[in-house]
Structures are given as structure tokens and as C-alpha cells.
């Protein structure tokens, strides 16, 4: 990915803690941690876990939750520097409209961190994470109501915020250009693969695949089943290599159903390759590394990404990757994967065929992918986020 922000070493993390010269209480809207199979959920879960166990022992956190009894909160350390506060959600309307602002006031927090949409009644220091602007670039891939809400709330929230966090230089440039946000206000904190993502032992792979009736060697596609993930062209490219190159390995598609998935499923059922395409649904986190490790390659020709976490997870497991030459994905992958025009079915098919036919290429991409993935860590993401919190509170402290 190259340089996506300031590098923080051990001495920097010490200074990060010292910046908070008195006890600080920060609030995080954690409701998205209660959902499965979504990038926003993976981001906030890993960030919170790293923040409450990482540097900065003078900072306390209030986690504003929709369901405080959700299993995620039980994974956090007992006696940690956090409390979980229930916030009425009302399908997002109550949370944004009044309940989050009211809970934040009652908790007497010094600052608040949200994703995309700030609560309307909150007046304190604010940090907003905006992963990407896909709702502007590919509006047809997002439900109408959500699209309209994002168009209204995201620019207002970013202008209201002291700092905007995003996850790639591509998204930072896009935000600055689209909304005329001051460049110094937008900070990049790259994501990472959880440490569980690493090459898996054959016995663990067999144990994970067994209930699905699968064997190692399949081609894999992963992500929420929506039109932005470009699954229609994945199916076309797969059908092409089966027809022209005699490839017999199955295509395994994992992910939760999403807006537009009905059309993808319909096309798959009508395809001549329907008996070789396996829709396995949402793959549990604990066995997802085994699926990556079992795959010959991951196909991820997304039309628009602010980061592309499944690509990084696959690389961490040593799985060769074919992904898009657009948006944030080239920045993430570097030279550790094959990049193709996501709208070119022939190019996607050829890249897939190259990996399947060339063991030396698979081994080289596996080696590069593992090395590339090690340049990212959630500890680093947490350190950079703490630095953002400090910058957000500095004006308040100076007063």
C-alpha cells in the first residue's frame, strides 16, 4: 500500500498516551459490531478490541451499543477500560435522531467516534470514519432510502467533525475532492487482517471444509452478495475458463445476501456451470482462514472499494489474489496479486487461468501476499486512531 499516513513506532505510542495529560473519556458508536459479514462490523470490532487492550491507559471508552448482550462485547477483557451503554436504534432513525446524542451527554464523554453518520443533537468533539463514497460513485448498488440518507448525512457529518478517518489514500483523495474537505482534516488509518488469518494446517482445512462437502483447490469469491462486488462477471469468467480451458475445479462463493443478490442467484441458476458453483453463505470467522487456505485463488474484482479487507485476509493466508485495478485495491495489493480491469471478463478469466495453471506463479504470489499482509496490523490502526482522538481533543484542552 505504500505510505498511508505517519508511521508510529514504540516511542510514538508512548507519546500517544502522554498526549492525554488527564483522564479522557471517549465514546464509540459500536452498534455495527453487532452485525455479521460486513466491513463496517469487522472494522469496529477489531478497532475496539485493539483500543481497549492497547496503549493509552488514561483513556476510558463508552461503547454505545444496540444490543449490549451481543457476543462481541463478551470477547473484550473483563475489567477493561470500557463500559457498554445501550442506545435505542430504531433502524438507525432513533440513534441518529436523538438517542445516541442523549446517551453521549449522560455518559459525559469528551469526544465521540462514529461511522458515516453523526447524531444530530451531539455538540461535542467528533471523529467520523468514512470508508468510501460508493453511494456517490455506484448509487445503483445501494437501496434508495439508504442512498438518500448517506447523501445528506455524510457530508454534514464530515464538515461537523474535527477529524475524518478513512482507510486508504484513494478514499482520502476522493473525500477531499468531492466535498472540499481540508486535506489535513482527513487521516488515513489502514486496516489489517486479524492474526487468525494465516496459512492453516491441512487437518484444520479438512475439518472446516468437511461439513460443506468441499475439497481444497477450489476458486473462491467472497463478500456481501451485492452488485458492487461484480459477481455477475465472476460467474461469466468462471464459465469461460470451464468452456475454453477445461477447468473443472468448483467456484465457491461466500457472503451474506445483500441488495441486488437475487439477480446474481437467478443468473447462476440459469448458467451452464450451475452444478459447479457453490453458494455457501456467510462463512463463520473462525473457519474463514481455512477456506482461504484451501482456495487456489481468491477472485475479488470489485467495482469500488475503500480498502478491500477480504483481499488482505486472503493474502495473509497465502492465497493468490486476482482483484480490481481500480479504486483502493492497487494501493492495498501492490505487486502481491494480479490486477485486472473489473469490467473485462476476458482479462479476469485469463488471470484466473494463469494462477490455476502455473504452480510457480501461485507460490510466488503466496509468498508476496504473506509478506505484504505483515505490513498491516490492528495495533498500528489503534495507535493512529488514538493520535486522531488526541488531535480532536486538543482544541478543547487548550480552552
C-alpha positions in Angstrom: 0.0 0.0 0.0 3.0 2.3 0.5 2.8 5.1 2.9 -0.7 5.8 4.0 0.0 8.1 7.0 2.6 8.7 9.6 4.5 5.7 10.9 4.2 5.2 14.6 7.0 3.3 16.4 7.2 2.3 20.0 8.3 5.8 21.1 5.3 7.3 19.3 2.9 5.0 21.1 4.4 6.3 24.4 3.8 9.8 23.3 0.3 9.0 22.3 -0.5 8.0 25.9 1.3 11.1 27.2 -0.8 13.4 25.0 -3.8 12.7 27.3 -2.4 14.6 30.2 -5.6 14.0 32.2 -8.0 11.1 32.1 -10.1 11.2 28.9 -13.4 9.5 28.2 -14.1 8.8 24.5 -17.3 7.3 23.2 -17.6 4.9 20.2 -20.8 4.1 18.4 -20.4 0.3 18.3 -23.7 -0.8 17.0 -22.3 -2.1 13.7 -20.1 -4.6 15.7 -23.3 -6.5 16.3 -23.7 -7.4 12.6 -22.0 -10.2 10.7 -20.3 -10.4 7.4 -19.9 -6.6 6.8 -16.7 -4.5 6.5 -18.0 -1.8 8.9 -18.5 -4.6 11.5 -15.1 -6.1 11.1 -13.5 -2.6 11.3 -15.2 -1.5 14.5 -14.7 -4.9 16.3 -11.0 -5.0 15.6 -10.5 -1.3 16.4 -12.3 -1.5 19.7 -10.5 -4.7 20.7 -7.2 -3.1 20.0 -8.1 0.2 21.7 -9.3 -1.3 25.0 -6.2 -3.5 25.3 -3.6 -1.3 23.8 -1.6 1.8 24.7 -3.2 4.8 26.4 -4.1 3.7 29.9 -5.5 7.1 30.8 -8.4 6.8 28.3 -11.7 5.2 29.1 -14.3 4.2 26.5 -18.1 4.1 26.4 -19.3 1.7 23.8 -22.7 2.8 22.6 -24.4 -0.4 21.7 -27.7 -1.5 20.2 -27.5 -4.9 22.0 -25.2 -4.9 25.0 -25.7 -8.6 25.4 -24.2 -9.3 22.0 -21.4 -11.9 22.0 -18.8 -9.4 20.7 -18.8 -7.5 24.0 -18.1 -10.7 25.9 -14.9 -11.1 23.9 -13.5 -7.9 25.4 -11.3 -8.2 28.6 -13.1 -8.3 31.9 -12.2 -5.2 33.9 -11.1 -3.4 30.8 -11.2 0.4 30.3 -14.7 0.5 28.9 -18.4 0.3 29.6 -21.2 -0.8 27.3 -24.1 1.6 27.1 -27.4 0.6 25.5 -28.7 3.0 22.8 -32.1 2.8 21.2 -31.6 2.1 17.5 -35.0 2.4 15.8 -33.5 1.1 12.5 -31.0 3.9 12.7 -33.5 6.7 12.9 -33.7 6.9 16.7 -29.9 6.5 17.0 -29.1 9.3 14.6 -32.0 11.4 15.6 -31.7 11.6 19.3 -30.8 8.5 21.3 -27.0 8.5 20.7 -26.7 12.2 21.4 -28.7 11.8 24.6 -26.6 8.8 25.8 -23.4 10.6 25.0 -24.4 13.5 27.1 -25.4 11.3 30.0 -22.1 9.4 29.8 -20.2 12.8 29.9 -17.8 11.8 27.2 -15.0 14.1 26.0 -15.4 13.1 22.3 -17.4 10.7 20.1 -16.3 8.4 17.2 -18.9 7.3 14.7 -19.0 5.7 11.2 -20.5 7.8 8.4 -23.4 9.5 10.3 -23.1 11.7 13.3 -26.0 12.1 15.7 -28.0 15.2 15.0 -28.1 16.5 18.6 -24.4 15.9 19.6 -22.4 19.1 20.0 -19.1 17.8 21.4 -15.8 16.9 19.6 -16.4 14.4 16.9 -14.5 11.9 14.8 -16.2 10.3 11.7 -14.9 7.3 9.8 -16.0 7.2 6.2 -14.6 4.1 4.4 -15.6 5.2 0.9 -18.0 7.1 -1.2 -19.6 4.2 -3.1 -23.0 5.7 -2.5 -21.9 8.5 -4.9 -20.0 6.5 -7.5 -22.3 3.5 -7.7 -25.6 4.6 -6.4 -27.5 1.8 -8.2 -25.8 -0.7 -5.9 -27.3 0.8 -2.7 -31.0 0.8 -1.6 -32.7 4.1 -2.4 -33.5 5.1 1.2 -30.0 4.4 2.5 -28.5 6.2 -0.5 -30.5 9.3 0.2 -29.7 9.2 3.9 -26.0 8.9 3.1 -26.0 11.7 0.6 -27.5 14.0 3.2 -25.8 12.9 6.4 -22.2 12.0 5.4 -21.2 15.5 4.1 -22.8 17.2 7.0 -21.1 14.8 9.5 -17.7 15.3 7.9 -18.0 19.1 8.0 -19.2 18.9 11.6 -16.3 16.6 12.6 -12.9 17.7 13.9 -11.3 14.8 12.1 -12.3 12.4 9.4 -10.8 8.9 9.3 -10.7 6.8 6.2 -8.8 3.7 5.3 -6.8 4.4 2.1 -5.2 7.2 0.3 -7.6 6.6 -2.6 -10.6 7.4 -0.3 -8.8 10.3 1.3 -8.3 11.9 -2.1 -11.8 11.2 -3.1 -13.3 12.7 0.1 -11.2 15.8 -0.3 -12.1 16.3 -4.0 -15.8 15.5 -3.7 -16.6 17.5 -0.6 -13.9 20.1 -0.5 -12.8 18.9 3.0 -9.4 20.4 4.1 -6.8 17.7 3.3 -5.2 18.0 6.7 -8.5 17.1 8.3 -8.7 13.7 6.7 -6.5 11.0 8.2 -5.7 7.5 6.8 -5.7 4.6 9.3 -5.3 1.4 7.2 -7.0 -1.8 8.2 -5.4 -5.2 8.9 -6.1 -8.9 8.8 -6.8 -10.3 12.2 -3.9 -12.6 13.5 -6.1 -15.6 12.9 -5.6 -15.2 9.2 -2.5 -17.2 8.4 -1.9 -20.4 6.4 -3.8 -23.3 8.0 -2.7 -26.9 8.7 -4.2 -29.5 6.3 -6.1 -31.1 9.2 -7.8 -27.8 10.1 -8.7 -27.2 6.5 -10.2 -30.7 6.2 -12.2 -30.1 9.4 -13.6 -26.8 8.2 -14.5 -28.0 4.7 -16.0 -31.3 5.7 -19.5 -30.1 6.7 -19.7 -28.3 3.3 -18.7 -31.4 1.3 -15.8 -29.4 -0.3 -12.2 -30.4 -1.1 -9.2 -28.0 -1.3 -8.3 -26.5 -4.7 -11.5 -24.5 -5.5 -11.7 -21.0 -6.8 -13.1 -18.6 -4.2 -15.1 -15.4 -4.2 -16.1 -13.7 -1.0 -18.1 -10.6 0.0 -21.6 -9.3 0.5 -23.6 -10.5 -2.4 -24.4 -7.2 -4.0 -23.8 -5.7 -7.4 -20.7 -3.7 -6.3 -18.8 -7.0 -5.8 -19.2 -7.7 -9.5 -20.3 -11.3 -9.1 -22.1 -11.4 -12.4 -18.7 -11.1 -14.2 -17.1 -13.6 -11.8 -19.7 -16.1 -12.9 -19.1 -15.2 -16.6 -15.3 -15.5 -16.3 -15.6 -18.8 -14.5 -17.9 -20.2 -17.2 -15.5 -19.1 -19.8 -12.5 -20.9 -18.4 -14.5 -24.1 -17.9 -15.7 -23.9 -21.6 -12.4 -22.9 -23.2 -9.7 -24.4 -20.9 -11.4 -27.4 -19.4 -11.0 -26.2 -15.9 -13.0 -28.5 -13.5 -12.4 -27.0 -10.1 -15.6 -25.6 -8.4 -16.3 -21.9 -7.7 -17.2 -21.3 -4.1 -19.0 -18.1 -3.3 -19.2 -17.0 0.3 -21.0 -14.0 1.8 -24.3 -12.7 3.1 -27.2 -11.8 0.9 -27.5 -8.1 0.1 -29.2 -5.6 -2.1 -29.2 -7.0 -5.7 -28.3 -10.5 -4.7 -31.5 -12.0 -6.1 -30.4 -11.2 -9.7 -27.0 -12.8 -9.1 -28.6 -16.0 -7.8 -31.0 -16.1 -10.7 -28.2 -15.8 -13.2 -26.3 -18.6 -11.5 -29.2 -21.0 -11.6 -29.6 -20.4 -15.4 -25.9 -20.9 -16.0 -24.5 -24.0 -17.6 -22.0 -24.1 -14.8 -24.7 -24.1 -12.0 -23.7 -27.5 -10.8 -20.1 -26.4 -10.2 -20.9 -23.1 -8.4 -21.3 -23.5 -4.6 -23.1 -20.7 -2.6 -22.0 -21.4 1.0 -23.5 -18.3 2.6 -21.8 -16.4 5.4 -18.7 -18.2 6.4 -18.0 -18.1 10.2 -15.0 -16.1 11.2 -13.4 -19.0 13.0 -13.2 -21.2 9.8 -12.7 -18.4 7.2 -8.9 -18.7 7.3 -9.3 -22.4 6.4 -11.5 -21.5 3.4 -8.9 -19.0 2.2 -6.1 -21.6 2.8 -8.0 -24.2 0.8 -8.6 -22.0 -2.2 -6.4 -22.0 -5.3 -7.1 -18.3 -5.6 -9.4 -15.5 -4.5 -11.4 -13.6 -7.1 -12.2 -10.1 -5.9 -12.9 -7.9 -9.0 -14.9 -5.3 -7.0 -16.1 -2.3 -8.9 -15.5 0.0 -5.9 -13.6 -0.4 -2.6 -12.3 1.9 0.1 -9.9 -0.8 1.2 -10.8 -4.4 0.4 -10.2 -6.4 3.6 -11.0 -9.9 2.1 -8.0 -9.4 -0.2 -5.7 -8.7 2.7 -7.1 -11.6 4.7 -6.6 -14.0 1.7 -3.0 -12.8 1.2 -2.3 -13.3 4.9 -3.4 -16.9 4.4 -1.0 -17.3 1.4 -3.8 -17.4 -1.1 -3.1 -15.9 -4.6 -5.4 -13.0 -5.4 -7.0 -11.7 -8.6 -8.5 -8.3 -7.9 -9.5 -5.0 -9.5 -7.1 -2.4 -10.9 -9.4 0.4 -9.7 -10.1 2.4 -6.5 -8.1 1.4 -3.4 -7.3 -2.2 -4.4 -4.0 -1.5 -6.3 -2.8 0.6 -3.3 -3.5 -2.4 -1.0 -2.2 -5.2 -3.1 1.0 -3.6 -4.6 2.8 -6.3 -6.5 1.4 -9.2 -4.4 -1.6 -10.0 -6.7 -2.9 -9.9 -10.2 -4.8 -6.7 -11.1 -7.4 -6.7 -13.9 -10.0 -4.3 -15.3 -13.1 -5.5 -13.3 -15.4 -4.9 -16.3 -13.2 -7.1 -18.6 -14.4 -10.7 -18.3 -11.7 -12.0 -20.7 -9.0 -10.4 -18.5 -10.5 -11.8 -15.4 -10.7 -15.3 -17.0 -7.1 -15.1 -18.2 -5.8 -14.1 -14.8 -7.7 -16.9 -13.1 -6.4 -19.4 -15.7 -2.8 -18.3 -15.2 -2.9 -18.9 -11.5 -4.6 -22.3 -11.9 -2.1 -23.5 -14.5 1.2 -22.1 -13.0 2.3 -23.5 -9.7 5.4 -21.3 -9.6 3.2 -18.2 -10.0 0.9 -19.5 -7.2 3.9 -19.9 -4.9 5.4 -16.5 -5.8 2.0 -14.7 -5.2 1.6 -16.6 -2.0 5.0 -15.5 -0.7 4.4 -11.9 -1.7 0.9 -11.8 -0.3 2.1 -13.1 3.2 4.9 -10.5 3.2 2.5 -7.7 2.1 -0.1 -8.6 4.8 2.5 -8.3 7.5 2.9 -4.6 6.8 -0.5 -4.0 8.4 -1.7 -4.5 12.0 -4.6 -3.6 14.1 -2.2 -2.4 16.8 -1.0 0.2 14.4 -4.5 1.1 13.4 -5.4 1.7 17.1 -2.2 3.8 17.6 -3.1 6.1 14.7 -6.7 6.3 15.9 -5.6 7.4 19.3 -3.5 10.1 17.7 -6.6 11.2 15.9 -8.5 11.4 19.2 -5.7 13.5 20.7 -5.9 15.9 17.8 -9.6 16.1 18.1 -9.5 17.0 21.8 -6.5 19.4 21.6 -8.7 22.5 21.0 -10.9 21.6 23.9 -7.9 21.0 26.2 -6.3 24.3 25.1 -9.5 26.2 26.1 
